[in-house]
């Protein structure tokens, strides 16, 4: 009796093609922007926040902020959110999270939107959950959330991290009904090659645990009708650790790492906008008819 021939599932083939296209796009954009990378590596602190001109991106002054305590951080973010709410800039996009989001170079953020950075260095999922009301009065078109690595460093259980993630997304969905909400995967760390001062704490966190945690976060996003942006594969090397070419110390990102992140945001944004464009074009055609 002949052995049945196993066939490769169609969905698996489609997934391989999609990931291949994404990776190729990332590589091409990095290649095109190599000259920018050197410039950004030596860039000083970004210009102060200026919300008086709503045509300019909303960015935060990062220079002296590393000296602020947590209470002072909250006061600054509240002030910026209050100004953004008053100005109501077009295509407002909020970044909520920890130092990875905080240090996203404003020059590398996609130019077609107005940015409000509501991240705090060292932030945890519990901390973010408790301060989401700071930007309640804003009307963002998009909210990007990345949180969790500091929870792991501090020994918080997966159950508590996922419970906080669930509450964060539920809160945002309830209070920003017109916004597109994206939860982004937790990035891996550099493993043995990390040079961050808390390396021992990183090594206590298997990167396989981060992958499993991301799978659960994706399930939560699906159940809550929130978009999930899987950045993890774009930053991982063959060993499953954070790619050394994309990090400064095995935890934080260098300019090239932010180029990869920027590209993923651009590709996913274009992917989401495509159906809307088609619908608008269809509506225009109907009007002509």
C-alpha positions as CSV (number, residue, x, y, z in Angstrom):
1,X,0.0,0.0,0.0
2,X,1.4,3.4,-1.0
3,X,2.2,6.1,1.6
4,X,-0.1,9.1,1.4
5,X,1.6,12.2,0.1
6,X,1.7,15.1,2.6
7,X,0.8,18.4,1.1
8,X,1.9,21.8,2.4
9,X,-1.1,23.8,3.6
10,X,-2.1,26.8,1.5
11,X,-2.1,29.1,4.5
12,X,1.4,28.2,5.3
13,X,2.5,29.0,1.8
14,X,0.8,32.4,2.0
15,X,2.4,33.1,5.4
16,X,5.9,32.4,4.0
17,X,5.3,34.7,1.0
18,X,4.0,37.5,3.3
19,X,6.9,37.3,5.7
20,X,9.3,37.1,2.8
21,X,7.9,40.3,1.2
22,X,8.1,42.1,4.6
23,X,11.7,41.1,5.2
24,X,12.7,42.1,1.7
25,X,11.0,45.5,2.1
26,X,12.9,46.0,5.4
27,X,16.2,45.1,3.8
28,X,15.6,47.4,0.8
29,X,14.6,50.4,3.0
30,X,17.6,49.9,5.3
31,X,19.9,49.7,2.2
32,X,18.4,53.0,0.9
33,X,18.7,54.8,4.2
34,X,22.2,53.7,5.2
35,X,23.5,57.2,4.9
36,X,20.9,58.3,7.4
37,X,21.9,55.8,9.9
38,X,25.3,57.4,10.6
39,X,23.8,60.8,10.9
40,X,21.2,59.6,13.4
41,X,23.8,57.8,15.5
42,X,25.4,61.1,16.3
43,X,22.3,63.2,16.5
44,X,21.8,65.3,19.7
45,X,18.5,65.5,21.5
46,X,15.5,66.3,19.4
47,X,14.0,69.7,19.3
48,X,11.6,70.7,22.0
49,X,7.9,69.8,21.6
50,X,6.0,72.4,19.6
51,X,2.3,71.9,19.3
52,X,1.6,75.4,18.2
53,X,2.1,74.4,14.6
54,X,-0.1,71.4,14.1
55,X,1.4,70.7,10.7
56,X,4.6,69.6,12.5
57,X,5.0,66.2,14.2
58,X,4.3,66.2,18.0
59,X,7.6,65.0,19.5
60,X,9.0,65.1,23.0
61,X,12.1,66.8,24.2
62,X,14.2,63.9,25.5
63,X,17.4,65.7,26.4
64,X,17.0,66.3,30.2
65,X,14.3,63.7,30.8
66,X,16.5,60.9,32.0
67,X,16.9,63.0,35.1
68,X,13.2,63.1,35.9
69,X,11.5,61.0,38.5
70,X,8.4,59.1,37.7
71,X,6.0,61.7,39.1
72,X,7.8,64.4,37.0
73,X,7.5,62.2,33.9
74,X,3.7,61.9,34.4
75,X,3.4,65.7,34.7
76,X,5.3,66.3,31.5
77,X,3.3,63.7,29.6
78,X,0.0,65.1,30.9
79,X,0.9,68.6,29.8
80,X,1.8,67.4,26.3
81,X,-1.4,65.4,26.0
82,X,-3.4,68.4,27.1
83,X,-1.9,70.5,24.4
84,X,-2.5,67.8,21.8
85,X,-6.1,67.5,22.9
86,X,-6.6,71.3,22.5
87,X,-4.9,71.4,19.1
88,X,-6.5,68.2,17.7
89,X,-3.8,67.7,15.0
90,X,-4.6,65.6,12.0
91,X,-3.5,61.9,11.9
92,X,-2.5,62.0,15.6
93,X,-0.6,58.9,16.6
94,X,0.3,58.0,20.2
95,X,3.2,55.8,21.2
96,X,2.6,54.3,24.6
97,X,5.2,52.1,26.3
98,X,8.7,52.1,27.8
99,X,12.2,53.3,26.7
100,X,12.1,51.4,23.4
101,X,9.2,53.7,22.3
102,X,10.6,56.7,24.2
103,X,13.9,56.8,22.3
104,X,12.4,56.3,18.8
105,X,14.2,59.1,16.9
106,X,11.6,61.6,15.8
107,X,13.5,61.9,12.5
108,X,12.8,58.3,11.8
109,X,9.1,58.3,12.5
110,X,6.8,58.1,9.4
111,X,6.3,61.7,8.3
112,X,2.6,61.4,7.2
113,X,1.3,61.7,10.8
114,X,1.5,63.7,14.0
115,X,3.2,62.0,16.8
116,X,2.7,62.2,20.6
117,X,5.2,60.1,22.5
118,X,3.7,58.9,25.8
119,X,6.4,56.5,26.8
120,X,8.4,56.4,30.0
121,X,11.8,54.8,30.5
122,X,11.5,51.6,32.7
123,X,7.7,51.5,32.4
124,X,5.8,48.3,33.2
125,X,2.4,47.1,32.0
126,X,0.9,47.9,35.4
127,X,2.4,51.4,35.3
128,X,1.1,52.0,31.8
129,X,-2.4,50.7,32.7
130,X,-2.6,53.2,35.6
131,X,-1.8,56.3,33.4
132,X,-3.8,55.7,30.3
133,X,-6.2,58.4,31.3
134,X,-3.5,61.0,30.7
135,X,-4.4,61.1,27.1
136,X,-8.1,60.4,27.4
137,X,-9.1,63.8,25.9
138,X,-7.0,63.4,22.8
139,X,-8.5,62.1,19.6
140,X,-5.8,59.9,18.1
141,X,-6.2,58.2,14.8
142,X,-3.8,55.5,15.9
143,X,-2.4,54.2,19.2
144,X,0.7,52.0,19.3
145,X,1.4,50.0,22.4
146,X,4.6,48.1,23.3
147,X,5.1,47.0,26.9
148,X,6.3,44.0,28.8
149,X,10.1,43.6,28.8
150,X,10.5,45.5,32.1
151,X,7.9,43.3,33.7
152,X,10.0,40.3,32.8
153,X,13.2,41.9,34.0
154,X,11.4,42.6,37.4
155,X,10.2,39.1,37.7
156,X,6.5,39.7,37.0
157,X,4.6,36.5,36.1
158,X,3.3,35.8,32.6
159,X,-0.3,35.7,34.0
160,X,0.0,39.2,35.5
161,X,1.6,40.6,32.3
162,X,-1.2,39.1,30.2
163,X,-3.9,40.3,32.6
164,X,-2.5,43.9,32.4
165,X,-2.2,43.7,28.6
166,X,-5.8,42.6,28.5
167,X,-6.9,45.5,30.6
168,X,-4.8,48.0,28.7
169,X,-6.4,47.0,25.4
170,X,-9.9,46.9,26.9
171,X,-9.4,50.4,28.3
172,X,-8.2,51.8,25.0
173,X,-10.9,50.2,23.0
174,X,-13.6,51.6,25.3
175,X,-12.2,55.1,25.6
176,X,-10.9,55.6,22.0
177,X,-13.6,53.9,19.9
178,X,-12.7,55.8,16.7
179,X,-9.0,54.9,17.0
180,X,-7.0,52.1,15.4
181,X,-5.2,50.4,18.2
182,X,-2.1,48.3,17.6
183,X,-0.4,46.1,20.2
184,X,3.2,45.3,19.2
185,X,5.1,42.2,20.2
186,X,7.7,42.2,22.9
187,X,11.2,42.2,21.4
188,X,13.8,39.6,22.3
189,X,17.0,40.4,24.2
190,X,20.6,39.8,23.1
191,X,21.4,36.8,25.3
192,X,25.0,36.1,26.1
193,X,26.1,38.9,23.7
194,X,24.2,41.6,25.7
195,X,26.3,44.3,27.3
196,X,23.4,46.0,29.2
197,X,24.3,46.5,32.9
198,X,21.5,44.2,34.0
199,X,22.7,41.4,31.7
200,X,22.2,38.8,34.5
201,X,18.5,39.7,34.6
202,X,18.1,39.3,30.9
203,X,19.8,35.9,30.9
204,X,17.2,34.7,33.5
205,X,14.5,35.3,30.8
206,X,14.6,32.7,28.0
207,X,13.8,34.3,24.7
208,X,11.5,31.3,24.1
209,X,9.4,32.6,27.0
210,X,9.1,36.0,25.2
211,X,7.9,34.2,22.0
212,X,5.3,32.2,24.0
213,X,4.2,35.4,25.7
214,X,3.8,37.1,22.3
215,X,1.6,34.3,21.1
216,X,-0.7,34.9,24.0
217,X,-0.7,38.7,23.4
218,X,-1.7,38.0,19.8
219,X,-4.7,35.9,21.0
220,X,-5.8,38.7,23.4
221,X,-5.5,41.2,20.5
222,X,-7.7,39.0,18.3
223,X,-10.3,38.6,20.9
224,X,-10.5,42.3,21.6
225,X,-10.5,43.3,17.9
226,X,-7.1,45.0,18.2
227,X,-4.4,44.9,15.5
228,X,-1.3,42.9,16.4
229,X,2.0,44.0,14.9
230,X,4.5,41.1,15.1
231,X,7.9,42.9,15.2
232,X,9.7,40.0,16.9
233,X,10.8,38.0,13.8
234,X,12.4,41.2,12.3
235,X,14.7,41.6,15.2
236,X,15.7,38.0,15.9
237,X,18.9,36.2,14.8
238,X,19.3,32.5,14.1
239,X,19.8,31.8,17.8
240,X,16.5,33.5,18.6
241,X,18.2,36.5,20.3
242,X,18.1,40.2,19.5
243,X,20.1,40.8,16.4
244,X,23.4,42.4,17.4
245,X,23.3,44.7,14.4
246,X,20.1,46.3,15.6
247,X,20.9,47.0,19.3
248,X,23.2,49.1,21.4
249,X,23.4,46.8,24.4
250,X,21.2,43.7,23.8
251,X,18.1,45.5,25.1
252,X,17.8,48.9,23.5
253,X,17.8,49.7,19.8
254,X,20.3,51.5,17.7
255,X,19.4,53.7,14.7
256,X,19.4,50.7,12.3
257,X,17.0,48.9,14.7
258,X,14.6,51.9,14.6
259,X,14.8,51.9,10.8
260,X,13.5,48.3,10.8
261,X,10.7,49.3,13.2
262,X,9.9,52.3,11.0
263,X,9.7,50.1,7.9
264,X,7.3,47.7,9.6
265,X,5.1,50.6,10.7
266,X,5.0,52.0,7.1
267,X,4.3,48.6,5.5
268,X,1.5,47.7,8.0
269,X,0.0,51.2,7.8
270,X,-0.1,51.0,4.0
271,X,-1.6,47.5,4.2
272,X,-4.4,48.8,6.5
273,X,-5.1,51.9,4.4
274,X,-5.3,50.0,1.1
275,X,-8.9,48.7,1.7
276,X,-10.0,52.2,2.7
277,X,-8.5,53.7,-0.5
278,X,-10.3,51.1,-2.6
279,X,-13.6,51.8,-0.8
280,X,-13.1,55.5,-1.4
281,X,-12.4,55.0,-5.1
282,X,-15.4,52.8,-5.3
283,X,-17.5,55.5,-3.7
284,X,-16.2,58.0,-6.2
285,X,-17.0,55.8,-9.1
286,X,-20.6,55.3,-7.8
287,X,-21.0,59.1,-7.6
288,X,-19.9,59.4,-11.2
289,X,-22.4,56.8,-12.3
